[in-house]
Amino acid sequence: MENLTLQEIVSKLKDLNILIVEDGVDVRNIMETTFNKLFHSTTVAIDGVDGLDKFTHQKPDIIITDIRMPNMSGNDMIDKIKELDPNIPIIIVSGHQRLINKNNKADVILNKPIKFEKLISHIYELTQE
């Protein structure tokens, strides 16, 4: 990656549309509040079913998702989304690494608690091609 400051990276990402799929209210709210300040638009979904629906209707530039969620797991949602668009960048942010499918098609897997600087760097790397 280029040797850019965090501020320079964020300025290059301002036009992105992000989908956050997270069932945890606190984490979802923190991510939404933070990303609303950084990116063009931030859409939130409460589980994999909601995430898949919002993906098909909103066509985000990148998806950030948890794995362990009600109604449809992040693993299942990722599989369905990658069938529709194999090139959509997906980042998993989860505290349940053992639940991540071995054949998972996510581009990056990060542990909770979230380190936003690292997350922003990965978003930059995945969207600047």
N, CA, C and O atoms as a Tinker XYZ file with bonds, in Angstrom:
   516  protein
     1  N      0.838000   -1.177000    0.000000    73     2
     2  CA     0.000000    0.000000    0.000000    64     1     3
     3  C      0.883000    1.240000    0.000000    63     2     4     5
     4  O      1.975000    1.256000    0.570000    81     3
     5  N      0.386000    2.255000   -0.644000    73     3     6
     6  CA     1.101000    3.518000   -0.651000    64     5     7
     7  C      1.339000    3.970000    0.784000    63     6     8     9
     8  O      0.637000    3.542000    1.701000    81     7
     9  N      2.320000    4.825000    0.972000    73     7    10
    10  CA     2.623000    5.322000    2.303000    64     9    11
    11  C      1.798000    6.586000    2.570000    63    10    12    13
    12  O      2.312000    7.702000    2.502000    81    11
    13  N      0.511000    6.391000    2.875000    73    11    14
    14  CA    -0.420000    7.491000    3.088000    64    13    15
    15  C     -0.774000    7.603000    4.563000    63    14    16    17
    16  O     -0.732000    6.617000    5.299000    81    15
    17  N     -1.118000    8.802000    4.981000    73    15    18
    18  CA    -1.627000    8.978000    6.342000    64    17    19
    19  C     -3.072000    8.498000    6.391000    63    18    20    21
    20  O     -3.718000    8.337000    5.356000    81    19
    21  N     -3.561000    8.276000    7.579000    73    19    22
    22  CA    -4.954000    7.863000    7.739000    64    21    23
    23  C     -5.894000    8.909000    7.146000    63    22    24    25
    24  O     -6.893000    8.559000    6.516000    81    23
    25  N     -5.587000   10.166000    7.338000    73    23    26
    26  CA    -6.416000   11.250000    6.795000    64    25    27
    27  C     -6.437000   11.207000    5.258000    63    26    28    29
    28  O     -7.481000   11.438000    4.648000    81    27
    29  N     -5.301000   10.917000    4.639000    73    27    30
    30  CA    -5.235000   10.822000    3.177000    64    29    31
    31  C     -6.035000    9.618000    2.680000    63    30    32    33
    32  O     -6.720000    9.697000    1.661000    81    31
    33  N     -5.942000    8.514000    3.401000    73    31    34
    34  CA    -6.704000    7.321000    3.027000    64    33    35
    35  C     -8.197000    7.615000    3.106000    63    34    36    37
    36  O     -8.944000    7.311000    2.176000    81    35
    37  N     -8.632000    8.207000    4.216000    73    35    38
    38  CA   -10.051000    8.519000    4.404000    64    37    39
    39  C    -10.545000    9.452000    3.303000    63    38    40    41
    40  O    -11.663000    9.281000    2.817000    81    39
    41  N     -9.747000   10.426000    2.901000    73    39    42
    42  CA   -10.175000   11.355000    1.848000    64    41    43
    43  C    -10.391000   10.633000    0.517000    63    42    44    45
    44  O    -11.222000   11.061000   -0.285000    81    43
    45  N     -9.658000    9.548000    0.272000    73    43    46
    46  CA    -9.815000    8.788000   -0.965000    64    45    47
    47  C    -11.038000    7.862000   -0.909000    63    46    48    49
    48  O    -11.472000    7.343000   -1.937000    81    47
    49  N    -11.587000    7.659000    0.283000    73    47    50
    50  CA   -12.709000    6.739000    0.458000    64    49    51
    51  C    -14.058000    7.444000    0.592000    63    50    52    53
    52  O    -15.081000    6.781000    0.766000    81    51
    53  N    -14.078000    8.751000    0.516000    73    51    54
    54  CA   -15.286000    9.519000    0.840000    64    53    55
    55  C    -16.478000    9.227000   -0.064000    63    54    56    57
    56  O    -17.612000    9.516000    0.316000    81    55
    57  N    -16.255000    8.660000   -1.254000    73    55    58
    58  CA   -17.355000    8.384000   -2.172000    64    57    59
    59  C    -17.915000    6.961000   -2.046000    63    58    60    61
    60  O    -18.815000    6.580000   -2.794000    81    59
    61  N    -17.389000    6.190000   -1.115000    73    59    62
    62  CA   -17.815000    4.790000   -0.974000    64    61    63
    63  C    -19.190000    4.658000   -0.329000    63    62    64    65
    64  O    -19.609000    5.464000    0.503000    81    63
    65  N    -19.872000    3.590000   -0.762000    73    63    66
    66  CA   -21.129000    3.174000   -0.144000    64    65    67
    67  C    -20.850000    1.853000    0.567000    63    66    68    69
    68  O    -20.432000    0.876000   -0.055000    81    67
    69  N    -21.086000    1.839000    1.878000    73    67    70
    70  CA   -20.718000    0.690000    2.712000    64    69    71
    71  C    -21.968000    0.028000    3.271000    63    70    72    73
    72  O    -22.923000    0.703000    3.654000    81    71
    73  N    -21.951000   -1.293000    3.313000    73    71    74
    74  CA   -23.011000   -2.057000    3.970000    64    73    75
    75  C    -22.395000   -2.730000    5.191000    63    74    76    77
    76  O    -21.414000   -3.465000    5.081000    81    75
    77  N    -22.983000   -2.470000    6.355000    73    75    78
    78  CA   -22.557000   -3.096000    7.610000    64    77    79
    79  C    -23.643000   -4.091000    8.008000    63    78    80    81
    80  O    -24.812000   -3.725000    8.124000    81    79
    81  N    -23.253000   -5.351000    8.218000    73    79    82
    82  CA   -24.186000   -6.384000    8.646000    64    81    83
    83  C    -23.729000   -6.843000   10.027000    63    82    84    85
    84  O    -22.710000   -7.518000   10.168000    81    83
    85  N    -24.497000   -6.466000   11.034000    73    83    86
    86  CA   -24.087000   -6.699000   12.425000    64    85    87
    87  C    -25.335000   -6.773000   13.295000    63    86    88    89
    88  O    -26.165000   -5.863000   13.279000    81    87
    89  N    -25.467000   -7.865000   14.058000    73    87    90
    90  CA   -26.642000   -8.005000   14.918000    64    89    91
    91  C    -26.467000   -7.312000   16.268000    63    90    92    93
    92  O    -27.461000   -7.037000   16.941000    81    91
    93  N    -25.247000   -7.027000   16.676000    73    91    94
    94  CA   -25.005000   -6.357000   17.952000    64    93    95
    95  C    -25.326000   -4.873000   17.850000    63    94    96    97
    96  O    -24.689000   -4.146000   17.088000    81    95
    97  N    -26.300000   -4.432000   18.605000    73    95    98
    98  CA   -26.776000   -3.048000   18.512000    64    97    99
    99  C    -25.661000   -2.056000   18.786000    63    98   100   101
   100  O    -25.495000   -1.097000   18.032000    81    99
   101  N    -24.895000   -2.262000   19.845000    73    99   102
   102  CA   -23.838000   -1.296000   20.199000    64   101   103
   103  C    -22.770000   -1.205000   19.110000    63   102   104   105
   104  O    -22.393000   -0.108000   18.698000    81   103
   105  N    -22.286000   -2.352000   18.646000    73   103   106
   106  CA   -21.250000   -2.362000   17.607000    64   105   107
   107  C    -21.802000   -1.738000   16.328000    63   106   108   109
   108  O    -21.135000   -0.929000   15.683000    81   107
   109  N    -23.029000   -2.122000   15.968000    73   107   110
   110  CA   -23.650000   -1.582000   14.757000    64   109   111
   111  C    -23.777000   -0.059000   14.831000    63   110   112   113
   112  O    -23.472000    0.639000   13.864000    81   111
   113  N    -24.225000    0.452000   15.975000    73   111   114
   114  CA   -24.390000    1.898000   16.136000    64   113   115
   115  C    -23.061000    2.641000   16.078000    63   114   116   117
   116  O    -22.968000    3.703000   15.461000    81   115
   117  N    -22.032000    2.088000   16.716000    73   115   118
   118  CA   -20.708000    2.717000   16.684000    64   117   119
   119  C    -20.176000    2.753000   15.253000    63   118   120   121
   120  O    -19.675000    3.782000   14.800000    81   119
   121  N    -20.284000    1.628000   14.544000    73   119   122
   122  CA   -19.794000    1.583000   13.166000    64   121   123
   123  C    -20.586000    2.537000   12.274000    63   122   124   125
   124  O    -20.004000    3.253000   11.460000    81   123
   125  N    -21.896000    2.547000   12.422000    73   123   126
   126  CA   -22.723000    3.428000   11.593000    64   125   127
   127  C    -22.391000    4.897000   11.850000    63   126   128   129
   128  O    -22.228000    5.674000   10.909000    81   127
   129  N    -22.295000    5.270000   13.107000    73   127   130
   130  CA   -21.978000    6.665000   13.457000    64   129   131
   131  C    -20.619000    7.069000   12.894000    63   130   132   133
   132  O    -20.479000    8.144000   12.311000    81   131
   133  N    -19.628000    6.214000   13.067000    73   131   134
   134  CA   -18.282000    6.512000   12.576000    64   133   135
   135  C    -18.251000    6.568000   11.058000    63   134   136   137
   136  O    -17.709000    7.515000   10.487000    81   135
   137  N    -18.822000    5.573000   10.398000    73   135   138
   138  CA   -18.755000    5.512000    8.934000    64   137   139
   139  C    -19.597000    6.587000    8.260000    63   138   140   141
   140  O    -19.266000    7.026000    7.158000    81   139
   141  N    -20.676000    7.018000    8.901000    73   139   142
   142  CA   -21.468000    8.117000    8.334000    64   141   143
   143  C    -20.634000    9.383000    8.175000    63   142   144   145
   144  O    -20.891000   10.194000    7.286000    81   143
   145  N    -19.649000    9.548000    9.025000    73   143   146
   146  CA   -18.777000   10.719000    8.958000    64   145   147
   147  C    -17.687000   10.565000    7.892000    63   146   148   149
   148  O    -17.140000   11.559000    7.415000    81   147
   149  N    -17.375000    9.328000    7.520000    73   147   150
   150  CA   -16.243000    9.067000    6.636000    64   149   151
   151  C    -16.623000    8.788000    5.190000    63   150   152   153
   152  O    -15.876000    9.141000    4.277000    81   151
   153  N    -17.763000    8.166000    4.970000    73   151   154
   154  CA   -18.101000    7.663000    3.643000    64   153   155
   155  C    -19.371000    8.321000    3.101000    63   154   156   157
   156  O    -20.122000    8.961000    3.837000    81   155
   157  N    -19.588000    8.147000    1.806000    73   155   158
   158  CA   -20.747000    8.732000    1.138000    64   157   159
   159  C    -22.047000    8.245000    1.780000    63   158   160   161
   160  O    -22.911000    9.046000    2.137000    81   159
   161  N    -22.173000    6.923000    1.922000    73   159   162
   162  CA   -23.370000    6.388000    2.573000    64   161   163
   163  C    -23.025000    5.119000    3.333000    63   162   164   165
   164  O    -22.136000    4.355000    2.957000    81   163
   165  N    -23.756000    4.928000    4.407000    73   163   166
   166  CA   -23.606000    3.745000    5.235000    64   165   167
   167  C    -24.983000    3.138000    5.420000    63   166   168   169
   168  O    -25.899000    3.793000    5.916000    81   167
   169  N    -25.124000    1.887000    5.020000    73   167   170
   170  CA   -26.367000    1.149000    5.200000    64   169   171
   171  C    -26.098000    0.077000    6.244000    63   170   172   173
   172  O    -25.046000   -0.563000    6.229000    81   171
   173  N    -27.048000   -0.118000    7.148000    73   171   174
   174  CA   -26.882000   -1.158000    8.163000    64   173   175
   175  C    -27.954000   -2.223000    8.004000    63   174   176   177
   176  O    -29.088000   -1.950000    7.612000    81   175
   177  N    -27.553000   -3.442000    8.322000    73   175   178
   178  CA   -28.464000   -4.584000    8.315000    64   177   179
   179  C    -28.288000   -5.325000    9.632000    63   178   180   181
   180  O    -27.189000   -5.371000   10.184000    81   179
   181  N    -29.375000   -5.906000   10.132000    73   179   182
   182  CA   -29.354000   -6.516000   11.459000    64   181   183
   183  C    -29.016000   -8.007000   11.459000    63   182   184   185
   184  O    -28.748000   -8.577000   12.516000    81   183
   185  N    -29.027000   -8.646000   10.281000    73   183   186
   186  CA   -28.674000  -10.060000   10.182000    64   185   187
   187  C    -28.396000  -10.394000    8.725000    63   186   188   189
   188  O    -28.473000   -9.523000    7.859000    81   187
   189  N    -28.073000  -11.653000    8.453000    73   187   190
   190  CA   -27.723000  -12.056000    7.097000    64   189   191
   191  C    -28.857000  -11.921000    6.097000    63   190   192   193
   192  O    -28.618000  -11.577000    4.939000    81   191
   193  N    -30.091000  -12.185000    6.521000    73   191   194
   194  CA   -31.243000  -12.035000    5.627000    64   193   195
   195  C    -31.396000  -10.569000    5.220000    63   194   196   197
   196  O    -31.551000  -10.249000    4.042000    81   195
   197  N    -31.349000   -9.703000    6.205000    73   195   198
   198  CA   -31.452000   -8.265000    5.960000    64   197   199
   199  C    -30.262000   -7.784000    5.122000    63   198   200   201
   200  O    -30.426000   -6.945000    4.236000    81   199
   201  N    -29.069000   -8.313000    5.400000    73   199   202
   202  CA   -27.875000   -7.936000    4.649000    64   201   203
   203  C    -27.974000   -8.325000    3.181000    63   202   204   205
   204  O    -27.625000   -7.538000    2.302000    81   203
   205  N    -28.449000   -9.534000    2.915000    73   203   206
   206  CA   -28.612000   -9.994000    1.537000    64   205   207
   207  C    -29.624000   -9.126000    0.801000    63   206   208   209
   208  O    -29.404000   -8.749000   -0.350000    81   207
   209  N    -30.726000   -8.813000    1.462000    73   207   210
   210  CA   -31.757000   -7.958000    0.865000    64   209   211
   211  C    -31.195000   -6.569000    0.548000    63   210   212   213
   212  O    -31.396000   -6.047000   -0.549000    81   211
   213  N    -30.499000   -5.984000    1.503000    73   211   214
   214  CA   -29.958000   -4.637000    1.283000    64   213   215
   215  C    -28.849000   -4.655000    0.234000    63   214   216   217
   216  O    -28.700000   -3.690000   -0.515000    81   215
   217  N    -28.074000   -5.727000    0.167000    73   215   218
   218  CA   -27.063000   -5.844000   -0.883000    64   217   219
   219  C    -27.718000   -5.822000   -2.258000    63   218   220   221
   220  O    -27.270000   -5.094000   -3.144000    81   219
   221  N    -28.772000   -6.611000   -2.447000    73   219   222
   222  CA   -29.392000   -6.701000   -3.771000    64   221   223
   223  C    -30.068000   -5.401000   -4.189000    63   222   224   225
   224  O    -30.149000   -5.100000   -5.380000    81   223
   225  N    -30.549000   -4.635000   -3.231000    73   223   226
   226  CA   -31.247000   -3.386000   -3.561000    64   225   227
   227  C    -30.334000   -2.162000   -3.604000    63   226   228   229
   228  O    -30.632000   -1.204000   -4.317000    81   227
   229  N    -29.241000   -2.174000   -2.863000    73   227   230
   230  CA   -28.426000   -0.963000   -2.736000    64   229   231
   231  C    -27.077000   -1.051000   -3.422000    63   230   232   233
   232  O    -26.450000   -0.017000   -3.653000    81   231
   233  N    -26.608000   -2.237000   -3.754000    73   231   234
   234  CA   -25.329000   -2.425000   -4.437000    64   233   235
   235  C    -24.188000   -1.611000   -3.811000    63   234   236   237
   236  O    -23.667000   -0.690000   -4.440000    81   235
   237  N    -23.804000   -1.947000   -2.584000    73   235   238
   238  CA   -22.700000   -1.220000   -1.932000    64   237   239
   239  C    -21.361000   -1.506000   -2.614000    63   238   240   241
   240  O    -21.234000   -2.432000   -3.415000    81   239
   241  N    -20.377000   -0.689000   -2.275000    73   239   242
   242  CA   -19.026000   -0.887000   -2.802000    64   241   243
   243  C    -18.253000   -1.925000   -1.997000    63   242   244   245
   244  O    -17.330000   -2.555000   -2.513000    81   243
   245  N    -18.631000   -2.100000   -0.735000    73   243   246
   246  CA   -17.935000   -3.034000    0.156000    64   245   247
   247  C    -18.888000   -3.435000    1.279000    63   246   248   249
   248  O    -19.781000   -2.674000    1.651000    81   247
   249  N    -18.688000   -4.638000    1.812000    73   247   250
   250  CA   -19.517000   -5.153000    2.897000    64   249   251
   251  C    -18.628000   -5.472000    4.085000    63   250   252   253
   252  O    -17.558000   -6.063000    3.939000    81   251
   253  N    -19.089000   -5.072000    5.269000    73   251   254
   254  CA   -18.435000   -5.430000    6.528000    64   253   255
   255  C    -19.465000   -6.216000    7.310000    63   254   256   257
   256  O    -20.562000   -5.720000    7.566000    81   255
   257  N    -19.126000   -7.440000    7.693000    73   255   258
   258  CA   -20.128000   -8.302000    8.321000    64   257   259
   259  C    -19.584000   -9.086000    9.503000    63   258   260   261
   260  O    -18.391000   -9.373000    9.600000    81   259
   261  N    -20.495000   -9.418000   10.386000    73   259   262
   262  CA   -20.236000  -10.352000   11.472000    64   261   263
   263  C    -20.524000  -11.748000   10.930000    63   262   264   265
   264  O    -21.024000  -11.884000    9.813000    81   263
   265  N    -20.221000  -12.773000   11.694000    73   263   266
   266  CA   -20.490000  -14.155000   11.294000    64   265   267
   267  C    -21.688000  -14.721000   12.050000    63   266   268   269
   268  O    -22.621000  -15.254000   11.451000    81   267
   269  N    -21.646000  -14.597000   13.355000    73   267   270
   270  CA   -22.684000  -15.202000   14.193000    64   269   271
   271  C    -23.852000  -14.231000   14.334000    63   270   272   273
   272  O    -23.785000  -13.249000   15.073000    81   271
   273  N    -24.942000  -14.539000   13.589000    73   271   274
   274  CA   -26.129000  -13.692000   13.590000    64   273   275
   275  C    -27.366000  -14.571000   13.474000    63   274   276   277
   276  O    -27.285000  -15.692000   12.971000    81   275
   277  N    -28.505000  -14.074000   13.935000    73   275   278
   278  CA   -29.747000  -14.837000   13.787000    64   277   279
   279  C    -30.236000  -14.835000   12.334000    63   278   280   281
   280  O    -29.805000  -14.014000   11.525000    81   279
   281  N    -31.118000  -15.741000   12.026000    73   279   282
   282  CA   -31.829000  -15.850000   10.745000    64   281   283
   283  C    -30.971000  -16.328000    9.580000    63   282   284   285
   284  O    -31.409000  -17.195000    8.824000    81   283
   285  N    -29.774000  -15.798000    9.410000    73   283   286
   286  CA   -28.829000  -16.283000    8.406000    64   285   287
   287  C    -27.433000  -15.878000    8.864000    63   286   288   289
   288  O    -27.180000  -14.709000    9.155000    81   287
   289  N    -26.536000  -16.846000    8.924000    73   287   290
   290  CA   -25.176000  -16.544000    9.381000    64   289   291
   291  C    -24.439000  -15.701000    8.349000    63   290   292   293
   292  O    -24.829000  -15.637000    7.183000    81   291
   293  N    -23.379000  -15.065000    8.794000    73   291   294
   294  CA   -22.527000  -14.337000    7.872000    64   293   295
   295  C    -21.942000  -15.243000    6.805000    63   294   296   297
   296  O    -21.802000  -14.833000    5.653000    81   295
   297  N    -21.596000  -16.480000    7.179000    73   295   298
   298  CA   -21.059000  -17.438000    6.199000    64   297   299
   299  C    -22.045000  -17.659000    5.060000    63   298   300   301
   300  O    -21.679000  -17.582000    3.887000    81   299
   301  N    -23.311000  -17.938000    5.416000    73   299   302
   302  CA   -24.329000  -18.203000    4.393000    64   301   303
   303  C    -24.610000  -16.962000    3.554000    63   302   304   305
   304  O    -24.776000  -17.056000    2.338000    81   303
   305  N    -24.663000  -15.802000    4.198000    73   303   306
   306  CA   -24.905000  -14.562000    3.468000    64   305   307
   307  C    -23.769000  -14.299000    2.475000    63   306   308   309
   308  O    -24.021000  -13.936000    1.326000    81   307
   309  N    -22.526000  -14.480000    2.915000    73   307   310
   310  CA   -21.372000  -14.263000    2.035000    64   309   311
   311  C    -21.447000  -15.184000    0.823000    63   310   312   313
   312  O    -21.214000  -14.746000   -0.304000    81   311
   313  N    -21.772000  -16.461000    1.047000    73   311   314
   314  CA   -21.887000  -17.405000   -0.073000    64   313   315
   315  C    -22.912000  -16.920000   -1.091000    63   314   316   317
   316  O    -22.650000  -16.942000   -2.293000    81   315
   317  N    -24.068000  -16.485000   -0.622000    73   315   318
   318  CA   -25.134000  -16.021000   -1.523000    64   317   319
   319  C    -24.732000  -14.736000   -2.254000    63   318   320   321
   320  O    -24.991000  -14.591000   -3.449000    81   319
   321  N    -24.111000  -13.823000   -1.545000    73   319   322
   322  CA   -23.687000  -12.566000   -2.169000    64   321   323
   323  C    -22.606000  -12.818000   -3.211000    63   322   324   325
   324  O    -22.639000  -12.229000   -4.291000    81   323
   325  N    -21.649000  -13.684000   -2.901000    73   323   326
   326  CA   -20.568000  -13.969000   -3.851000    64   325   327
   327  C    -21.085000  -14.693000   -5.098000    63   326   328   329
   328  O    -20.473000  -14.592000   -6.161000    81   327
   329  N    -22.210000  -15.425000   -4.983000    73   327   330
   330  CA   -22.842000  -16.017000   -6.167000    64   329   331
   331  C    -23.384000  -14.908000   -7.071000    63   330   332   333
   332  O    -23.315000  -15.009000   -8.296000    81   331
   333  N    -23.920000  -13.853000   -6.463000    73   331   334
   334  CA   -24.475000  -12.730000   -7.224000    64   333   335
   335  C    -23.388000  -11.811000   -7.770000    63   334   336   337
   336  O    -23.500000  -11.304000   -8.886000    81   335
   337  N    -22.339000  -11.598000   -6.983000    73   335   338
   338  CA   -21.248000  -10.696000   -7.380000    64   337   339
   339  C    -19.947000  -11.207000   -6.771000    63   338   340   341
   340  O    -19.620000  -10.863000   -5.635000    81   339
   341  N    -19.199000  -12.028000   -7.518000    73   339   342
   342  CA   -17.970000  -12.607000   -6.968000    64   341   343
   343  C    -16.881000  -11.582000   -6.667000    63   342   344   345
   344  O    -15.912000  -11.896000   -5.976000    81   343
   345  N    -17.030000  -10.361000   -7.178000    73   343   346
   346  CA   -15.994000   -9.345000   -6.999000    64   345   347
   347  C    -16.254000   -8.365000   -5.865000    63   346   348   349
   348  O    -15.407000   -7.513000   -5.593000    81   347
   349  N    -17.392000   -8.458000   -5.200000    73   347   350
   350  CA   -17.690000   -7.519000   -4.110000    64   349   351
   351  C    -16.722000   -7.776000   -2.953000    63   350   352   353
   352  O    -16.625000   -8.906000   -2.474000    81   351
   353  N    -16.015000   -6.758000   -2.503000    73   351   354
   354  CA   -15.117000   -6.950000   -1.360000    64   353   355
   355  C    -15.919000   -7.131000   -0.064000    63   354   356   357
   356  O    -16.870000   -6.398000    0.207000    81   355
   357  N    -15.508000   -8.117000    0.717000    73   355   358
   358  CA   -16.178000   -8.408000    1.988000    64   357   359
   359  C    -15.136000   -8.541000    3.085000    63   358   360   361
   360  O    -14.135000   -9.242000    2.939000    81   359
   361  N    -15.400000   -7.848000    4.188000    73   359   362
   362  CA   -14.556000   -7.933000    5.378000    64   361   363
   363  C    -15.400000   -8.524000    6.504000    63   362   364   365
   364  O    -16.492000   -8.037000    6.797000    81   363
   365  N    -14.886000   -9.569000    7.125000    73   363   366
   366  CA   -15.529000  -10.127000    8.311000    64   365   367
   367  C    -14.891000   -9.495000    9.536000    63   366   368   369
   368  O    -13.667000   -9.444000    9.657000    81   367
   369  N    -15.736000   -9.014000   10.443000    73   367   370
   370  CA   -15.287000   -8.515000   11.745000    64   369   371
   371  C    -16.065000   -9.341000   12.764000    63   370   372   373
   372  O    -17.273000   -9.166000   12.919000    81   371
   373  N    -15.370000  -10.242000   13.459000    73   371   374
   374  CA   -16.072000  -11.179000   14.324000    64   373   375
   375  C    -15.262000  -11.534000   15.564000    63   374   376   377
   376  O    -14.032000  -11.546000   15.547000    81   375
   377  N    -15.972000  -11.816000   16.614000    73   375   378
   378  CA   -15.366000  -12.331000   17.826000    64   377   379
   379  C    -15.465000  -13.845000   17.884000    63   378   380   381
   380  O    -15.108000  -14.457000   18.890000    81   379
   381  N    -15.950000  -14.452000   16.805000    73   379   382
   382  CA   -16.186000  -15.899000   16.763000    64   381   383
   383  C    -15.425000  -16.524000   15.595000    63   382   384   385
   384  O    -16.026000  -17.082000   14.677000    81   383
   385  N    -14.118000  -16.423000   15.640000    73   383   386
   386  CA   -13.288000  -16.915000   14.545000    64   385   387
   387  C    -13.520000  -18.399000   14.254000    63   386   388   389
   388  O    -13.428000  -18.825000   13.103000    81   387
   389  N    -13.814000  -19.175000   15.271000    73   387   390
   390  CA   -13.989000  -20.619000   15.072000    64   389   391
   391  C    -15.233000  -20.939000   14.252000    63   390   392   393
   392  O    -15.349000  -22.044000   13.723000    81   391
   393  N    -16.163000  -19.998000   14.137000    73   391   394
   394  CA   -17.383000  -20.221000   13.366000    64   393   395
   395  C    -17.232000  -19.867000   11.888000    63   394   396   397
   396  O    -18.145000  -20.100000   11.096000    81   395
   397  N    -16.095000  -19.313000   11.522000    73   395   398
   398  CA   -15.907000  -18.905000   10.132000    64   397   399
   399  C    -15.652000  -20.140000    9.273000    63   398   400   401
   400  O    -14.750000  -20.930000    9.553000    81   399
   401  N    -16.444000  -20.294000    8.242000    73   399   402
   402  CA   -16.345000  -21.409000    7.316000    64   401   403
   403  C    -14.938000  -21.469000    6.719000    63   402   404   405
   404  O    -14.396000  -20.448000    6.296000    81   403
   405  N    -14.354000  -22.658000    6.685000    73   403   406
   406  CA   -12.993000  -22.826000    6.146000    64   405   407
   407  C    -12.902000  -22.410000    4.679000    63   406   408   409
   408  O    -11.841000  -21.997000    4.212000    81   407
   409  N    -14.005000  -22.520000    3.962000    73   407   410
   410  CA   -14.035000  -22.157000    2.540000    64   409   411
   411  C    -14.596000  -20.757000    2.331000    63   410   412   413
   412  O    -15.041000  -20.415000    1.235000    81   411
   413  N    -14.573000  -19.970000    3.362000    73   411   414
   414  CA   -15.159000  -18.637000    3.313000    64   413   415
   415  C    -14.529000  -17.800000    2.203000    63   414   416   417
   416  O    -13.319000  -17.842000    1.977000    81   415
   417  N    -15.374000  -17.045000    1.526000    73   415   418
   418  CA   -14.929000  -16.241000    0.391000    64   417   419
   419  C    -14.697000  -14.778000    0.747000    63   418   420   421
   420  O    -14.580000  -13.936000   -0.144000    81   419
   421  N    -14.630000  -14.469000    2.033000    73   419   422
   422  CA   -14.355000  -13.086000    2.455000    64   421   423
   423  C    -12.927000  -12.721000    2.073000    63   422   424   425
   424  O    -12.053000  -13.583000    1.982000    81   423
   425  N    -12.706000  -11.430000    1.853000    73   423   426
   426  CA   -11.386000  -10.951000    1.461000    64   425   427
   427  C    -10.467000  -10.730000    2.660000    63   426   428   429
   428  O     -9.255000  -10.921000    2.563000    81   427
   429  N    -11.050000  -10.325000    3.792000    73   427   430
   430  CA   -10.281000  -10.037000    5.005000    64   429   431
   431  C    -11.091000  -10.517000    6.202000    63   430   432   433
   432  O    -12.316000  -10.393000    6.221000    81   431
   433  N    -10.405000  -11.064000    7.197000    73   431   434
   434  CA   -11.047000  -11.473000    8.447000    64   433   435
   435  C    -10.340000  -10.766000    9.589000    63   434   436   437
   436  O     -9.132000  -10.916000    9.770000    81   435
   437  N    -11.102000   -9.989000   10.366000    73   435   438
   438  CA   -10.557000   -9.247000   11.498000    64   437   439
   439  C    -11.262000   -9.674000   12.778000    63   438   440   441
   440  O    -12.432000  -10.057000   12.764000    81   439
   441  N    -10.530000   -9.602000   13.882000    73   439   442
   442  CA   -11.092000   -9.927000   15.195000    64   441   443
   443  C    -11.728000   -8.706000   15.841000    63   442   444   445
   444  O    -11.288000   -7.575000   15.638000    81   443
   445  N    -12.770000   -8.957000   16.621000    73   443   446
   446  CA   -13.295000   -7.926000   17.507000    64   445   447
   447  C    -12.453000   -7.994000   18.765000    63   446   448   449
   448  O    -12.016000   -9.091000   19.109000    81   447
   449  N    -12.196000   -6.930000   19.465000    73   447   450
   450  CA   -12.712000   -5.584000   19.203000    64   449   451
   451  C    -12.051000   -4.976000   17.975000    63   450   452   453
   452  O    -10.904000   -5.280000   17.646000    81   451
   453  N    -12.802000   -4.112000   17.309000    73   451   454
   454  CA   -12.377000   -3.505000   16.055000    64   453   455
   455  C    -11.297000   -2.458000   16.293000    63   454   456   457
   456  O    -11.402000   -1.624000   17.192000    81   455
   457  N    -10.274000   -2.521000   15.481000    73   455   458
   458  CA    -9.275000   -1.465000   15.419000    64   457   459
   459  C     -9.582000   -0.697000   14.139000    63   458   460   461
   460  O     -9.260000   -1.147000   13.039000    81   459
   461  N    -10.218000    0.486000   14.295000    73   459   462
   462  CA   -10.735000    1.204000   13.142000    64   461   463
   463  C     -9.653000    1.582000   12.134000    63   462   464   465
   464  O     -9.907000    1.561000   10.930000    81   463
   465  N     -8.463000    1.923000   12.593000    73   463   466
   466  CA    -7.396000    2.278000   11.657000    64   465   467
   467  C     -7.065000    1.092000   10.756000    63   466   468   469
   468  O     -6.868000    1.258000    9.553000    81   467
   469  N     -7.006000   -0.089000   11.333000    73   467   470
   470  CA    -6.727000   -1.291000   10.550000    64   469   471
   471  C     -7.890000   -1.586000    9.586000    63   470   472   473
   472  O     -7.671000   -1.945000    8.429000    81   471
   473  N     -9.110000   -1.431000   10.073000    73   471   474
   474  CA   -10.284000   -1.655000    9.233000    64   473   475
   475  C    -10.296000   -0.681000    8.051000    63   474   476   477
   476  O    -10.541000   -1.092000    6.917000    81   475
   477  N    -10.038000    0.588000    8.305000    73   475   478
   478  CA   -10.002000    1.596000    7.243000    64   477   479
   479  C     -8.908000    1.265000    6.226000    63   478   480   481
   480  O     -9.119000    1.421000    5.023000    81   479
   481  N     -7.754000    0.814000    6.691000    73   479   482
   482  CA    -6.668000    0.432000    5.781000    64   481   483
   483  C     -7.090000   -0.709000    4.867000    63   482   484   485
   484  O     -6.789000   -0.700000    3.674000    81   483
   485  N     -7.792000   -1.696000    5.431000    73   483   486
   486  CA    -8.272000   -2.813000    4.605000    64   485   487
   487  C     -9.332000   -2.354000    3.608000    63   486   488   489
   488  O     -9.339000   -2.802000    2.461000    81   487
   489  N    -10.221000   -1.470000    4.035000    73   487   490
   490  CA   -11.230000   -0.939000    3.112000    64   489   491
   491  C    -10.532000   -0.253000    1.947000    63   490   492   493
   492  O    -10.913000   -0.439000    0.791000    81   491
   493  N     -9.521000    0.530000    2.249000    73   491   494
   494  CA    -8.755000    1.218000    1.204000    64   493   495
   495  C     -8.118000    0.214000    0.245000    63   494   496   497
   496  O     -8.256000    0.343000   -0.972000    81   495
   497  N     -7.432000   -0.772000    0.783000    73   495   498
   498  CA    -6.751000   -1.760000   -0.052000    64   497   499
   499  C     -7.720000   -2.498000   -0.973000    63   498   500   501
   500  O     -7.394000   -2.783000   -2.125000    81   499
   501  N     -8.910000   -2.806000   -0.462000    73   499   502
   502  CA    -9.873000   -3.582000   -1.239000    64   501   503
   503  C    -10.643000   -2.765000   -2.272000    63   502   504   505
   504  O    -11.224000   -3.332000   -3.197000    81   503
   505  N    -10.653000   -1.460000   -2.127000    73   503   506
   506  CA   -11.480000   -0.640000   -3.011000    64   505   507
   507  C    -10.681000    0.246000   -3.955000    63   506   508   509
   508  O    -11.277000    0.998000   -4.726000    81   507
   509  N     -9.371000    0.185000   -3.923000    73   507   510
   510  CA    -8.554000    1.068000   -4.760000    64   509   511
   511  C     -7.914000    0.351000   -5.932000    63   510   512   513
   512  O     -6.792000    0.682000   -6.315000    81   511
   513  N     -8.582000   -0.598000   -6.495000    73   511   514
   514  CA    -8.004000   -1.337000   -7.639000    64   513   515
   515  C     -8.592000   -0.891000   -8.943000    63   514   516
   516  O     -8.219000   -1.406000   -9.996000    81   515
